[in-house]
Amino acid sequence: MSMVTKVAKMRLFFHANMLDICNVANQLGILKGDKAEEVMRGHAMKCFDAMEHMGLNVKKYLEESKKES
C-alpha cells in the first residue's frame, strides 16, 4: 500500500468519525440546524475526496445510487 493510500485511509476514518460526532452533537442540540448541515457536508465531501485518493470511483457509485432511488 502506497503512502498516499495510507494517508487517504486515515483521512477517511477521521472524517467518517467526525460525521458521527457531528450527528450526535446535532441530536444533543450542541450544533444547530444550518451550522450542523454545513459542518457535516464538509466532512462528507472530505470523505469522498479521501476515497478518490484511495482509488475508488465515487462518481460511479453516486450515479448508481441515484438510479436505484
Phi, psi and omega in degrees: 000131182285164180297322180298318180294320179297315180294320179296322179294319177295319178298318179299312180298318180299309184289329175294319177294322178294327174299317178297316181295317179295324178297316178295317179298323178293317180294328178279351179088009178287316173258133182259150179358273186295320180295317179297317180297318180296315181294317181292324177297319178298316179292324178295317179295323178290329173296314179297320178298317179296320179295323177295322177292337177278354178097010179274146180268089185290320182298320179297317179298316181295321178295320179294322179290330176293321181294325182289330183265000000 
